[in-house]
């Protein structure tokens, strides 16, 4: 999924916080006085940015009998289906220590990326293999009862096992990945990058993004959206080390360990299928739940429209959150919050639509406007489709 950015700024006097939409009177709420100290209660619907496909909407559509093509045509109108393949490079965020360690397995190969040379070590007593950077080189070691240096190579190196998954030992536990696992250093930071065919990658994405027990047509829609999203990121990245990450900041990816039979069936049934628009790969954004109305994106195939397939997730409708006046004061560097009000919404969907601007005022005479997205991001709200339901003294 696309990264949700934070806007953090505050200006003294009659000020406007950076990164704002213009304040508008339409769909404004009455201001809430804030007696300090106070607790502000917030109710909302939806989860995520709401652009493109809703995952719970796809679930609802599939349960109503729509096939994956119909689901995708609804959420990405004007796009076409095409074929695409190739490899993808994914940063494995959990492997953030100083070395890459995998369990030994049959068919293991070591590749030096600088020279292209490939070795097939045959050490029956080895239980693990390690790549550790040292200056501009990488020290490759194997473990029996202790670590032993096997070879030192210039530049980056990667491990693979002839198409068999490798078990990567991360600080958070062991995770298996298809393809190759590469150790590289960028800007002084060592990274682990999983390099693998697109279809193998999508197998690890679908069950990480959507419940594998969901209807097959919903899983197929997710497979195409995820493949398309990855292809778009691959085409537009400025990062030489990897195309995208493995978290919700891009899209979730759990490797071979996350795979299931039903989601793999969905990937096979939609093999190579992607969405395109006017000859280019579509930016197939998606989120968990749009709250009943999609949000317009930067392309014409990401329109704002009512979603008749949403509403099946009780988790993402009627959620509640609380924020203290101190939380708001600290987040925006203001003194003694006096009132808060939602001053503009987009008017689309429940609760008057998604919040565009929130006005904050202090007893010192400071008054500023922050975006709904800034407010959501600061306080961990599930979406910008929210309203203030109560303010109580603490």
N, C-alpha and C positions, 0 to 999 in steps of 0.2 A: 504494500500500500504506500502512497506518497507521504513524505515527511510533513508533520504539522509543526509549523514554526512558532516560536515565541516572540512577542514584541514587549520589550521591557524598557520603559522610559518614564520620566516624570519631569514636568517643568513647573517652576514657581509662578505665582500670580495667576492671571486669567490665561491658562495654558491648555494646550492640546498635546496628548501623549503621541509620540512618533508611531507611525505605522497605522494610522486611523482611517476609517471611512468618514465622510462628512456627516455631521450630526443632522438628523432629519426628524421631524415631528411625527411622521407616519408610524403607526403601530407602537407609539411610545407608551410606557407604563407610568403610573403616578410614582413620584419619588418616595422612597422609604427613609424616614428619619432613623439615624443610627445612634442610639444612646450608648456611649462607651462606658465600659466594655460591652460588646454585644456579639450574638451569634446570628448569622444570616443563613436562613434555610432556602435551598434551591431545589426545584423540581424540574425534571426534563424528560425528553424522549430521544431515542436514537443513540447510536454509538459510532463515532468516527466522523469523517468530513462530509459524507453523504454524496460524494461525486461518483458517477458511474454506477456500477452494479452494487446493489445491496445484497449481501450474502443471505440474510434472512428473507429478503424479497425473492431471491432465486429459489430458496427453499419453499416459500409459499407458492410461487409460480409452478414449480415442479409438482407440488401436491395437487395443483389444480389441473394438471395434465399437459402443461407446456413442455416442449422439448428444449434442449439446450440452445438450439439455434433461435427459437422464438424468444427465449429468455434474453439472450445476448442482443437480439435486434431491438428489444424493448429498451434495454439499458444503454445501448450504444447505437442509436438510430443513425442510419446513413453510412454505416460501416459495411465492409464486405469481408468474406472469408477468403483466405489465401493460405499458402503453405510456406513454412519456414523451418530451418534446421540449424545446424552449427553447434558450437560449444558456448558455455557460459562460465564466467569466473565469479565465484561467490565468496565474499569475506566471511570467515567463521568467527563471529565476535566473541564466543566463549573461550576460544583458545588464545588468551591474551598474555601468556607468560613468555619466558625467554626462549623456549624451544618448541619444536613440533615432535610429538612422540606418538608412534603407532605400534600396535601389537604385530608381531611377526606373523606372516601367513604365506602359504604356498604361492609361488608366482611373483613374489615381491620384486620390483625393479626400482632402481635409483637413477634419476636423470639429472644431469647438469644442464641447466637452461642456457648457460653462456656458450657451451661447446656443442650442445645437443647430444652428447655422449650418454649412452644408457648402459648400466651394469645390472646384472642379475646375480646378486650375491647368493651363495649356497652355504649357509652356516646353520646346520641343523640344531645347534644348541642355543641359537639366538631366540630370545623371547620378545624383545622390543627393538625398535629402531628409532633413532633420534637425529634431528637436524638442528644444529645450534649455530647461530651466526658468530663469527669471530673476525672483526675488522671487515674487510671486503670479501671474506671467504665464509664458507660453511663447513663446519666439522660434522661429519656423518659418523655416528657411533651405533653400536649394537650392544644389547645387554644379555648377559648370562646371569652369573651371580653378582656381577658388577658391570659398569659401563666400560667399553673398549672402543678406542678410535679405530674406525675402519678406513676412512678416507677423508681428505680435506680437498674441497673443490672451490674454485673461484666463481663467485656469483651465486645466484639463486639455485635451489635444488628442489626436486619434488619426488614423492614416493607414489607408486601405483602397484596394482596387483593383477594386471591382465584382465580388467573388467570386473574383478571381484571386489566387493566392498572392503575398505580398510577401517579398522577400529581406531579412532583418534582419541587419545587420552587428554582431556582438557581439565582445567582446574575445577570445572563443575561436574565432571564425570566422563564416562566413555560413550562416544557416539559414533556410529558407523556411517561411512560415506561412500557412495559410488565414485568412480573416476579417480583422479589424482589429487593428492594433497601437497600443496606447494608452500614452502617457507620463503618469504621475501621480506625485505626491509625497506620501508618508505619513511622518509623524514625522521629517521632514527628510531622508528617503531617496527618491531617484528610483527608480521602478519601471517596468519594461516589462510590460504585461499584454496577453495575446492574448485578444480577445473574439471568439467564433465559435460557430456552431451546434453542438449536442451531437454530432451525427453526424460532422461534420468533425473535431471534437476526438478522438472515439474512433478515427478513422482513424489519427491520429498516436500513439495510445497502444498499440494492440494489438501492432504490430511492435516497439515499444520495450520491451514487457513480455514478449513471447513470440516465439520464432523464427518468422518468417513461413513457413518451410519445414515447419513442423509440420502434423499432420493438420488438415483444415478444421474438424472438429467441436471440436477443442481450441481453435482460433482463435475459433470462434463462442462457446464458453463464456467465453473471455477477453473478447470484445467485450461480452457481456451483463454480466459481473462488473464490467468497467471502467466501463461506462455507469452501472450502478447505484451504484458507489462514488462516481463524480463527482456524481451526482444527490444522493446522501446528503450529501456534503460541501457542495454548493451550498445545501442546505436548512438546514444546521446551522452554517454559518460565521458568525462575528462580525466578519469583516473586510469592510469596505465596498469595498475596492479589488479584491480577487480572491477566487475561491471555493476554489481549491486551487493547489498548486505543480506544477512539472514534473519533480520528482525522486522518488526512491524513498521519500522522507519522506511523499509523498502517493501518486502513482503516476507512473511514468516517461512522459514525453511528448516526442516528437521532432518534432512539427509535420509539415508537408507533406514535408519532406526525408526523414522516416523511413518514409513510406508505401510499401507494396508491393501488387502486384495481388492476391495471395492473401489478405492480411489485409483489404484493402478489400472483397473478396468476402464475407468473414465479417461485416464490419460491415453491408454491404447486406442480407445474408441474415437478420440479426437486427435490422433497423432498428427503433429506438424501444423495443426489448424491454428491460425492467428487472425486477428481482425485488422483490416487496413482501411485507410481513408484517403482517397485521391492519390493512391499509389504508395502511400507511406504507412508504416506501422502505427497503429492507433495507440494513444496513451490510455490504456485500459485501467483507469483507476477504479477501485472498489473499496467498500467499507462494510462493517458488520451490519449496521442498520441505519437507514436514512430517516427514521421517524415518520415515514409516510409520504415524504416529498424529497425528490433528489435535488441536489445543488448544482447550479451551472458551473462547468469547468471552463478551461481556457480554449476548448475546441468545440465546434458546432455539434459533434456527436456526444457531448456531455451536457445535455440541456437540463434545466430545472423543470420537473414535471411531477404530477401526482403519481404515487406508486400504489396501485391497487393490490399488490401482492405482499405488501408489508403488514406488520402487526402481529405476526405469529410468535414473537419473542417477548415473553413477559419480563425477561431480564432487562430489556432495553427500552421498555415503556414504563413511565411513571417512576423512574429512578430518583433518588434524593441524595443531596449532599449538603454539607454545612461548611461555612467559612466564617472565620472570626474577623472582627474589624481590624485586629492586629495583623492578621494574615494579609489583608488588603493594604494596610498602611506600609507594611514591610515590602510587599511586592512592588508597589509603585512609589515608594519613598515619599509618602505624604504624611502629614501630621494631623492627628485627631480627626478621623473620618466623621463627618456630620450627617451625610446622606448618600444614598445610592439609588440610581434609577436607570432602567433600560430605556434608552432614548430613541432607538430605531431598530426595527426588524425588517426582514425581507418580505413579510406578509404571506409566505408560502408554507402551508402545512399547519399543524396544530400549534397551540400556544401563541398564535399570531405569527409564527414563522421563526426562523433562526435569528438570533441576536446579532445585530450589526454593530451597535455602539452601546456602551455603558458609561453613564456620567457619574463621576465621583466628586464630592465636595467636602471640604474640611472647615473646621471652625475658624481657621486663620484667613478665610477668604479665598483659598485656592480652589479652583474648579477645573477639572480636566475630563477628557473623554478618551476612553480606551476601546479598542475593538472587542467584539464578542469573542473572536478567536484568541486574542491575548488573554482575556479573562478566563476562557475555558482552559487554556494551556497552563496558566499560572496555578490554577486550583484543581487541576486533574478532573475536570468535568467530562462526562462522556461525549457530549456534543455541544453545539451552540444553540440547540433548540431547548432553551430553558427559560424559567421565570423565577423571580423571587417570590417565595410563598409566605415568608414570615421573617421578622426581625425581633429578637428578644434580648433583653439585658442578660448578661452573664452574672 
